[in-house]
Amino acid sequence: MTTSWRHLPPSAREIATASTAAVAAAQARDDEAYGSTVIDLGAADRSGAVLGAVVRLLLEETHPDGLDGDDVRQVLERCVRSAATWQSGVDPHVVLVLLAGALGVYDPDEDATPPDAQSIARHAPLLVADLLAEGGRSLDAYLTAAFAEIERTELHD
């Protein structure tokens, strides 16, 4: 890719910087750093949309033949079990919402308890870190692709 998220407007760079820090803290299982980085991530407007796009891109790459219910369950279980070893408050429902949202099958109006932005910010880096670890991938390229995709979508709307 020729474009990097580092050249985007300040609001997009804020999301990318906060996402990078939160995912790095999740990968390192650094509880203290994770707590502060997810607060910054939750405060960044539209961070959920960006991380949702990153999750979708990672799911597409790790499951090139598509996902079925068993694949989603395996990703959910792996992420929650791994995160629960160092994040006692991990909520499987929020991780499932992140997966369903990334796949375009989540309707918050049909959810009796939709997660708020801070819950999304607390759980999305855990899911992203888990998906990145599956293939030894780096976050930077996925952030760049997610921003490019969001930009294309907004230009066509």
Order of alpha helices (4+ residues) and beta strands (2+ residues): alpha-alpha-alpha-alpha-alpha-alpha-alpha
